[in-house]
Amino acid sequence: MVRARVRDHLEALKSEFADLLTNCEIVESRNTDYAYRIFVEKSIWSQVMLGLTDEMDYDNFKSEVARHQGNDGARYKESLHEVWSVMNRLQK
């Protein structure tokens, strides 16, 4: 199971790996902690993860989010910074 809070994230994943995820439907459930899910066989997910790893060419995820999502992703980027801040306090 791959979960997301933003449907667009799973749609982008499915689009990027259409050959592998074409049969995976996005399931929506507003009564769960993650509203969106897809169910993927482990062998297929391993191939997706390898593909994601191969295309990584950045060293800062939050900056990359800002670059790719622009104003539309502002809430997501802000949320990432909030999580970073909470975890940074834990480290100290």
CORLIN-V274495 format. One record per backbone hydrogen bond with DSSP energy under -1.0 kcal/mol. CO is the residue of the C=O (numbers start at 1). NH is the residue of the N-H. If there is no record, write none. Layout:
[[CO & NH] [CO & NH]]
This chain:
[[2 & 38] [4 & 36] [6 & 9] [7 & 11] [8 & 12] [9 & 13] [10 & 14] [11 & 15] [12 & 16] [13 & 17] [15 & 18] [17 & 20] [17 & 21] [18 & 22] [21 & 24] [27 & 37] [29 & 32] [35 & 29] [36 & 4] [37 & 27] [38 & 2] [41 & 45] [42 & 46] [43 & 47] [44 & 48] [45 & 49] [46 & 50] [47 & 51] [48 & 52] [49 & 53] [50 & 54] [51 & 55] [60 & 64] [61 & 65] [62 & 66] [63 & 67] [64 & 68] [65 & 69] [66 & 70] [71 & 74] [73 & 77] [74 & 78] [75 & 79] [76 & 80] [77 & 81] [78 & 82] [79 & 83] [80 & 84] [81 & 85] [82 & 86] [83 & 87] [84 & 88] [85 & 89] [86 & 90] [87 & 91] [88 & 92]]
